[in-house]
Amino acid sequence: MKIAKQYVSEAAEYLIRTNELAAQAFQEVRSSILNNVTPGSNHFILNCTSKNCNGVVPVKERCYQILEEEFEWYREKPLTYFHEDAQKGGPIDVYKEFTTERSFFRAGLEFETGNISSAHRSMNKLYVGIKKGELDLAMLMMPIKKMSFYLTDRVSNYEELEPYFLLLDKVPFIVFGFDAEEYSTDAPLLPKGKDGMSPRTIRKWQSS
């Protein structure tokens, strides 16, 4: 896939420029998007036969797979602020702790595949993680409007959430708007439901 649009808050831009672990987290998430390709191809081709013809879960699963297997991120990291009640926010989709002899850095990522209300919840959950000192950098990825037209009905898109990015300027927050590199009526449809693109190993977060 490609990154068609990108929001980087003032705080995130400064952090990436001055903190090597923040820069690493940023680049690993970018890599999970840019290396998400259609099986059997060297780039991402999306079927554009009709509106809502593709599922979005396979797109998400491939990004997760790259983060897990290549960069050792973990899934489902709960925030202490929400305790263990899934009704009070739920865990962060993907999380990683970066460490060196001198530094410790925590990054969290949400991949938004729901409607616009779900996108706001994801943004707010990450924001809370930063404000409560449980995250050092928050990232959100979602399709742009053009791509979402061909994905599952009512999937939110970057442009819908964009007017609210001004609320994030003072916290280290990044939003990626991704897009297919090519559209074709001959491309295989992405399955809907829980079918992913390929088998994967889920690395769930476990507190020590």
C-alpha positions in Angstrom: 0.0 0.0 0.0 1.0 3.6 0.0 0.6 6.4 2.5 -1.6 8.9 0.7 -2.1 11.3 3.6 -0.4 11.8 6.9 -0.9 13.9 10.0 2.0 14.4 12.4 1.3 16.6 15.4 3.8 19.3 16.4 4.7 17.3 19.5 5.2 14.0 17.4 7.3 15.8 14.9 9.7 17.1 17.6 9.8 13.7 19.3 10.7 11.9 16.0 13.4 14.4 15.3 15.0 14.2 18.8 14.3 10.7 20.0 15.8 7.7 18.2 13.2 5.3 19.6 10.3 7.5 18.6 11.8 7.6 15.1 12.1 3.8 15.1 8.5 3.3 16.1 7.4 5.7 13.4 9.4 3.9 10.7 8.2 0.4 11.7 4.6 1.4 11.4 5.2 3.1 8.1 7.0 -0.1 6.9 3.9 -2.2 7.9 1.8 -0.1 5.5 4.3 0.2 2.7 5.1 -3.5 2.6 1.5 -4.6 2.7 1.1 -6.0 -0.8 -1.4 -8.2 -2.6 -0.3 -11.9 -2.5 1.6 -12.8 -5.7 2.4 -9.1 -6.4 5.0 -6.6 -5.4 2.4 -3.9 -4.7 -1.2 -3.6 -3.4 -4.0 -3.9 -5.9 -7.6 -3.4 -4.8 -10.7 -4.7 -6.6 -12.9 -1.8 -7.7 -15.8 -3.7 -9.2 -18.4 -2.1 -7.0 -18.9 -0.2 -3.8 -18.2 -2.1 -0.6 -17.0 -5.2 -2.5 -13.9 -5.9 -0.4 -13.4 -6.8 3.3 -11.1 -4.6 5.3 -9.9 -7.2 7.9 -7.3 -8.8 5.5 -5.7 -5.4 5.1 -5.4 -4.9 8.9 -4.2 -8.5 9.5 -1.3 -8.1 7.0 -0.1 -4.9 8.7 -0.4 -6.7 12.1 1.6 -9.6 10.8 4.4 -7.4 9.6 4.6 -5.6 12.9 4.5 -8.9 14.9 6.9 -11.0 12.9 9.4 -8.4 11.7 9.4 -5.9 14.5 8.1 -7.8 17.6 5.1 -5.7 18.4 2.3 -7.1 20.6 -1.4 -7.1 20.4 -4.1 -6.1 22.8 -2.3 -4.0 25.4 -4.8 -2.8 28.0 -4.4 0.6 29.5 -4.3 0.7 33.3 -6.6 3.8 33.2 -9.4 1.6 31.9 -8.6 -1.2 34.3 -9.7 -4.6 32.9 -13.2 -3.7 31.8 -13.4 -4.0 28.0 -16.5 -1.8 28.1 -14.3 1.1 29.3 -12.1 1.5 26.2 -10.7 -1.9 25.5 -7.0 -2.7 24.8 -4.8 -0.9 22.3 -4.6 -2.9 19.0 -0.8 -3.1 18.8 1.8 -2.0 21.3 5.6 -2.1 21.7 8.1 -1.1 24.3 11.4 0.1 22.9 14.4 0.0 25.2 18.1 0.8 25.2 20.6 1.0 28.0 19.6 4.7 28.5 16.0 5.0 27.2 12.6 3.4 27.5 9.8 4.3 25.0 6.2 3.1 24.6 4.3 3.3 21.3 0.6 2.3 20.7 -1.2 1.9 17.4 -4.9 1.5 16.5 -6.0 0.3 13.0 -9.4 1.7 12.4 -11.8 -0.6 10.5 -15.1 0.5 12.1 -17.4 3.5 11.5 -16.7 7.1 12.3 -17.8 6.7 15.9 -15.4 3.9 16.3 -12.6 6.0 14.8 -13.3 8.7 17.4 -13.2 6.1 20.2 -9.8 4.9 18.9 -8.4 8.4 18.7 -9.7 9.2 22.2 -8.4 6.0 23.7 -4.9 6.7 22.4 -5.1 10.3 23.6 -6.0 9.1 27.1 -3.0 6.7 27.0 -0.7 9.7 26.4 -2.4 12.0 28.9 -2.2 9.3 31.6 1.4 8.6 30.9 1.0 5.1 29.6 2.1 5.9 26.0 4.9 8.1 24.7 3.7 8.1 21.1 0.2 7.3 19.6 -0.5 6.3 16.0 -3.7 5.6 14.1 -4.0 4.2 10.6 -7.1 4.2 8.4 -8.0 4.2 4.7 -8.5 7.4 2.8 -12.0 8.1 1.3 -11.2 6.8 -2.1 -10.1 3.4 -0.8 -12.9 3.1 1.8 -15.5 3.3 -1.0 -14.5 -0.2 -2.1 -14.2 -1.6 1.5 -16.8 -2.9 3.9 -19.9 -0.7 4.3 -19.5 2.3 6.6 -15.8 2.0 7.2 -14.5 5.4 8.3 -11.9 7.2 6.4 -9.1 9.7 7.0 -11.0 12.7 5.6 -13.9 12.1 8.0 -11.7 12.3 11.0 -9.3 15.0 9.7 -11.3 18.1 11.0 -10.6 16.9 14.6 -6.8 16.5 14.2 -6.3 20.1 15.6 -7.2 18.7 19.0 -4.0 16.6 18.9 -1.4 19.2 18.1 0.0 19.3 21.7 0.4 15.6 22.1 2.7 13.1 20.2 0.1 11.8 17.8 0.3 10.5 14.2 -2.5 9.5 11.8 -1.7 7.6 8.6 -4.2 7.6 5.7 -3.4 4.7 3.4 -4.4 3.8 -0.1 -4.1 1.0 -2.7 -1.3 1.5 -5.2 -3.5 0.3 -8.0 -7.3 -0.3 -8.6 -8.5 -3.1 -10.9 -11.7 -5.0 -11.7 -9.5 -8.0 -12.3 -7.9 -8.1 -8.8 -9.1 -10.8 -6.4 -11.7 -9.6 -3.9 -10.6 -9.3 -0.3 -12.7 -11.6 1.8 -15.1 -10.2 4.4 -15.4 -11.5 7.9 -12.5 -12.9 9.9 -10.4 -14.4 7.0 -6.9 -13.0 6.8 -4.5 -12.9 3.9 -2.3 -15.5 5.4 -1.7 -17.6 8.6 -0.1 -15.6 11.4 1.1 -15.9 14.9 -0.6 -13.6 17.3 1.7 -12.0 19.9 -0.6 -10.9 22.6 0.7 -8.5 25.3 1.4 -10.1 28.7 2.3 -7.9 31.6 5.4 -9.0 33.5 
